[in-house]
């Protein structure tokens, strides 16, 4: 009799920090989480660095998933793309939306059992494709991010339409709760923008606070 396949964990369903509601700001505690990360700057719509970053993250994320299932018997759903965003003048990110001045860290969360050795093995496996390997592969790192207390909400619609909701978050809700912003603006892209109409995109907007 064949052995049953291991249960597949979907961290979007098991971790509270991946839940958000449209029209509601929630103050929650985010535990330290492990991520594949790669840094860059510039307009995400036109930057080659942004495209190369995405192209480097996903092959590694899938190599780690397959290795976890094969070697540890622990299967899971590959998590969505996320991004930390900042600028020297945050108005260029919130109100002015001057994307050419943005800096970013693209990320994909991986399970806490992902070791440095597993990451190194995944990098070596992806790199073995030679000329077909992602151009930005060497820029990816494995890192733990400890955000702690955050405020988050769900934005439904185009990324370019986030500014009014961000203004409410930054200028009304956070100071109204006696909090202040710290750290970097964080977005979690629950929708695949290649297959989703702009007005139906679902994005968690998160801001660390203290």
Number of C-alpha atoms within 10 A of each C-alpha: 3 4 5 6 10 13 11 12 14 13 17 15 10 10 11 13 19 14 14 19 13 13 11 12 19 17 18 15 15 18 14 12 14 20 24 22 23 25 17 19 19 17 18 16 10 11 14 13 18 22 13 17 24 19 16 24 24 19 18 25 21 16 17 24 20 17 17 18 16 12 8 11 13 18 19 17 14 19 21 15 19 20 21 19 19 21 19 10 12 16 12 16 21 19 13 11 16 16 17 16 16 20 19 21 19 23 28 22 21 22 18 11 11 16 13 12 9 15 19 14 16 21 22 13 14 18 17 11 10 8 8 9 16 20 14 17 21 11 14 20 17 19 15 14 13 12 18 13 16 24 23 25 23 22 24 19 15 15 15 8 13 17 15 11 16 21 13 12 21 18 12 11 17 20 13 11 9 9 15 15 16 13 14 18 20 21 22 21 18 17 17 12 14 7 8 11 12 16 11 13 18 22 22 21 22 24 24 22 20 13
